Amino acid sequence: MTDNSIIYVIDDDDAVRSGLKLLLQSEGYQVQDFGSATDFLQSCLVGCECRGCLILDLQMPDMNGLALQQKLIERSITLPIIFLSGHGTIPAAVQALRDGAVDFIEKPVRREHLLNCVQKALQIDAQVYLRTEYKSAIEQRISRLTEREQEIMDLIVDGKANKVIAVELSISERTVELHRSRILRKMEVRNAVELTQLISSVNN
């Protein structure tokens, strides 16, 4: 777990919420708790860089857990979710897991099971974070390219030779070679193979 990872506990049952918070804090986790999905959403702005995971009650009066899950998806908030339910149904569990939940746990919660789920959720969050940071770094490199360089880069990634690119763009092969050199330098790769692998890793 990274220092800025937070476990968000959302449950309208004060006793359950307090118990979970104490348990997680005793394991060294940072915890923020909320009595409703609405309270959590009001604290979580669109595009926020929240890190950690959610422990989310399925049944809550103002907005249930599945509805909150959909709200987070709409906001592109990728925090992994562990659902809790005192009386969960199979359809609800299937929907939660289908939409990306890490696990669906019935109350009363077993300590070791919950902690294992939290660890798994934080690992998922770390992987997503690294992937996002990686894509952002590559996109920053692409932003350095001129419009013509981006056009030529796309053709290089498509596997086209300098001579073919020159014909398609009605420019000299020497001009293509100069652009190619600048593209490789700005993208911080050594050759067309590395460039293709880099772009492919971002698009897949």
C-alpha positions in Angstrom: 0.0 0.0 0.0 1.2 3.5 -0.8 1.1 6.3 1.8 -1.7 8.1 0.0 -3.9 5.0 -0.3 -7.2 5.4 1.7 -9.8 2.8 2.5 -13.2 4.4 2.1 -15.9 2.7 4.2 -19.5 3.5 3.2 -22.2 2.0 5.4 -25.3 3.5 7.0 -24.9 1.3 10.0 -22.9 3.3 12.5 -21.8 0.2 14.5 -20.6 -1.7 11.4 -18.9 1.3 10.0 -17.1 2.1 13.3 -16.0 -1.6 13.7 -14.6 -1.7 10.2 -12.7 1.5 10.7 -11.1 0.4 13.9 -10.2 -3.0 12.4 -8.5 -1.4 9.3 -6.8 1.3 11.3 -5.4 -1.4 13.6 -3.8 -2.9 10.5 -2.1 0.4 9.6 -4.5 1.6 6.9 -5.7 5.1 6.5 -9.5 5.1 6.6 -12.3 7.6 5.8 -15.9 6.6 6.6 -19.2 7.8 5.3 -22.8 7.1 6.4 -24.2 7.3 2.9 -23.3 7.1 -0.7 -24.3 10.7 -1.2 -21.9 11.9 1.5 -19.1 10.1 -0.3 -20.0 11.5 -3.7 -20.0 15.0 -2.3 -16.5 14.6 -1.1 -15.2 12.9 -4.3 -15.0 15.4 -7.1 -15.1 14.5 -10.8 -11.7 13.4 -12.0 -10.3 13.2 -8.5 -7.1 11.2 -8.0 -8.4 9.1 -5.2 -6.2 6.1 -4.4 -7.1 3.1 -2.4 -10.4 1.1 -2.4 -14.1 1.2 -1.3 -15.8 -1.0 1.2 -19.3 -0.4 0.2 -22.6 -1.6 1.8 -25.1 -2.9 -0.7 -28.3 -1.7 1.0 -28.5 1.9 2.0 -31.5 4.2 2.2 -30.6 7.2 0.0 -28.6 5.4 -2.7 -27.7 1.8 -2.7 -24.2 0.4 -3.4 -24.9 -0.7 -7.0 -26.2 2.8 -7.8 -23.0 4.3 -6.3 -20.9 1.9 -8.4 -22.6 3.1 -11.5 -22.0 6.8 -10.5 -18.3 6.1 -10.1 -18.1 4.4 -13.5 -19.8 7.5 -15.0 -17.2 9.7 -13.3 -14.3 7.5 -14.5 -13.4 6.9 -10.8 -11.7 3.5 -10.8 -11.4 2.8 -7.1 -11.8 -1.0 -6.6 -14.9 -1.9 -4.6 -15.6 -4.6 -2.0 -19.3 -5.0 -1.5 -20.8 -5.9 1.9 -24.3 -7.2 2.3 -26.4 -8.4 5.2 -28.9 -9.9 2.8 -27.4 -9.9 -0.6 -29.0 -11.6 -3.6 -27.3 -13.6 -6.3 -28.4 -11.2 -9.1 -27.0 -8.2 -7.1 -23.7 -10.0 -6.6 -23.5 -11.0 -10.2 -24.1 -7.4 -11.3 -21.6 -6.0 -8.9 -18.8 -8.4 -10.0 -19.7 -8.0 -13.7 -19.2 -4.2 -13.2 -15.8 -4.7 -11.7 -16.2 -5.3 -8.0 -13.3 -7.1 -6.3 -15.6 -9.2 -4.1 -19.1 -9.5 -2.6 -19.0 -10.4 1.1 -21.9 -11.2 3.3 -22.1 -9.8 6.8 -21.0 -10.6 9.5 -17.6 -10.1 7.9 -14.8 -12.5 8.6 -11.6 -10.5 9.5 -9.1 -12.5 7.4 -11.4 -12.6 4.4 -11.9 -8.8 4.5 -8.2 -8.1 4.9 -7.3 -10.4 2.1 -9.9 -8.6 -0.1 -8.5 -5.2 0.9 -5.0 -6.3 0.0 -6.2 -7.5 -3.4 -8.1 -4.3 -4.0 -5.1 -2.2 -3.2 -2.9 -4.2 -5.6 -5.5 -3.7 -8.3 -5.5 0.0 -7.6 -1.7 0.2 -7.7 -1.7 -1.5 -11.1 -4.4 0.8 -12.5 -2.4 3.8 -11.2 0.8 2.7 -12.8 -0.9 2.0 -16.0 -2.5 5.5 -16.0 0.8 7.2 -15.2 2.5 5.2 -18.0 -0.2 6.2 -20.5 0.0 9.8 -19.4 3.8 9.9 -19.9 3.5 8.5 -23.4 0.7 11.0 -24.3 3.0 13.8 -23.1 5.7 12.6 -25.5 3.1 12.5 -28.4 2.1 16.0 -27.6 5.6 17.2 -28.4 5.1 16.1 -32.0 4.0 18.4 -34.8 0.9 17.6 -36.8 3.1 16.3 -39.6 5.2 14.2 -37.3 2.1 12.6 -35.8 0.9 11.8 -39.3 4.2 10.2 -40.2 4.4 8.4 -36.9 1.1 6.7 -37.6 2.4 5.5 -41.0 5.6 4.2 -39.4 3.6 2.3 -36.8 1.5 0.9 -39.7 4.8 -0.6 -40.9 5.2 1.6 -44.0 8.7 2.2 -45.3 10.1 5.7 -45.9 9.7 5.5 -49.6 6.0 4.6 -49.3 5.4 7.3 -46.8 7.1 9.8 -49.1 4.8 8.8 -52.0 1.6 8.9 -49.9 2.4 12.4 -48.5 3.9 13.8 -51.7 7.2 14.7 -50.0 10.8 13.6 -50.5 12.2 10.5 -48.9 14.9 12.7 -47.3 12.2 14.8 -45.6 10.6 11.6 -44.3 14.0 10.5 -42.9 14.4 13.9 -41.1 10.9 13.7 -39.6 11.5 10.1 -38.6 14.7 11.0 -36.7 12.9 13.8 -34.8 9.9 11.4 -34.0 12.2 8.8 -32.5 14.0 11.4 -30.4 10.9 13.0 -29.1 9.3 9.6 -28.4 12.5 8.5 -26.6 12.9 5.3 -28.6 15.8 4.0 -30.7 14.0 2.6 -33.8 10.6 1.9 -35.5 10.2 -1.4 -33.7 10.4 0.2 -30.3 8.1 3.0 -31.4 5.5 0.5 -32.6 5.7 -1.4 -29.3 5.3 1.8 -27.4 2.2 3.0 -29.2 0.7 -0.5 -29.1 1.2 -0.8 -25.3 -0.8 2.4 -24.9 -3.6 1.5 -27.3 -4.1 -2.1 -26.0 
